């Protein structure tokens, strides 16, 4: 019996839902499903009700439940997955994007991996391109002292990733989480709405002494940018720029922010130039302004410095310096 519940946030993803859900019905370790719909207008809700809500029979003959929760408005990724996490009663939560297809042993590989790492908060599956499964889409996030989150595997051959590796945070599009840790560190921050919310909670877990790592034996095929539309667009860059400023303020002590400030400012300038060349300068600047506003709104959510977390912060800082070098190499 699985100790995991699959939580799928959905917003206008009907064209992806069949393949996503069907891939969960052929798992070697079937798990119950909770779908949180963010007020879709493409027929997703009716489609789920007609085809999947209720008891489902898996390929091996076992029974699982599929629960649908329909929200009255689009509350964003963070709020949607928080609702799913609250409803789940299992030890682990597998967060899964709607535009994905899981290999049939994915859940089993992830559950086995997190079972054997008691300090693990999350374990990410290796995400490969839906159109070309030999190419990596996401292999876990690293966070640098410049305030940049990045994955080292994007567009690289999947064959390069065969061993587990430590990461700063897991991409919440295909990662298993230990539910009890949410009770200690809090859930996904709704002020993020979407983008970097998984980096935020991954760093928060690291501050509290937990670890995150990649399990490349668990594979998920990912369409990518199914909701936002493309890798670079105004909606995405505005949210990402603002969320990153808020993330830095929220998770790091004042002295650590001061220590990294020259690199953070350099990172802001370099990204400003980059997005200006893509015609997204206005969106980027608007995002930074929104970030300042989020800092004000979320001041009560700041992770308070505790001496017991000093070692974790020091380890994280060293990794951030290393990741700064890694980003340019």
Number of C-alpha atoms within 10 A of each C-alpha: 7 15 15 26 26 25 28 27 25 28 23 19 20 20 14 18 22 17 15 21 20 15 18 24 23 18 19 18 21 26 26 21 26 24 25 24 27 22 19 19 11 13 13 20 23 13 14 20 13 10 10 19 19 14 12 17 13 19 14 12 10 13 14 16 16 20 20 19 18 16 14 10 10 16 16 19 26 22 22 26 26 19 18 24 24 11 14 18 13 17 14 25 25 27 23 24 26 29 24 25 27 25 17 19 17 24 28 18 20 27 23 11 22 22 14 9 15 11 16 21 26 31 34 33 30 27 31 28 20 18 10 14 16 15 20 27 26 27 27 31 26 24 24 26 26 21 21 18 21 18 20 17 20 17 15 16 15 22 10 11 17 12 9 14 14 15 21 27 31 30 28 27 23 30 30 30 25 22 21 13 18 17 9 10 14 14 19 23 20 17 17 24 18 19 22 24 24 22 24 23 23 24 26 22 26 23 25 19 19 18 22 28 25 28 26 24 19 24 25 32 25 27 19 21 12 18 12 12 11 12 10 13 15 19 15 19 23 23 22 21 24 25 27 23 22 26 24 20 22 21 23 20 16 12 9 16 16 12 12 17 15 12 18 20 13 13 16 19 11 13 16 17 14 13 19 15 10 10 13 19 19 15 20 26 19 16 24 23 15 19 25 16 14 20 21 11 12 16 12 10 13 17 16 12 14 10 9 11 14 14 13 17 22 13 13 20 19 13 19 22 16 15 22 20 12 13 16 6 6
